[in-house]
């Protein structure tokens, strides 16, 4: 069901749309939907607005782009998988639609300062996202 709402700069509407976008992105990661569709096409299926417009609304409300927020979610999901110690880094990479283990490792280290294996070995605590 597509969502249509007047987005005329109303803070309440922006907050609602941003919350809905966050919910969709969390669902995308939880259900491994990314491999088939891009984030923009998934959001376009849920809203009657261009991705550019949704991106501006989200950035205005959250002070972070949709893409950067999604990457933060992916890092938290990697941390979650590492803490469960049930999947290899290769399996996590595949599950989260990274092009390679190297790509996942480089992204993870850039954001956290640790390689996935170091993080897993030291069992660091995850940080929450609002």
Secondary structure, 3 states (H helix, E strand, C coil): CCECCCCCCCHHHHHHHHHHHHHHHHHHHHCCCCCCCCHHHHHHHHECCCHHHHHHHHHHHHCCCHHHHHHHHHHHHHHHHHHHCCCCHHHHHHHCCCCCHHHHHHHHHHHHCCCHHHHHHHCCCCCCCC
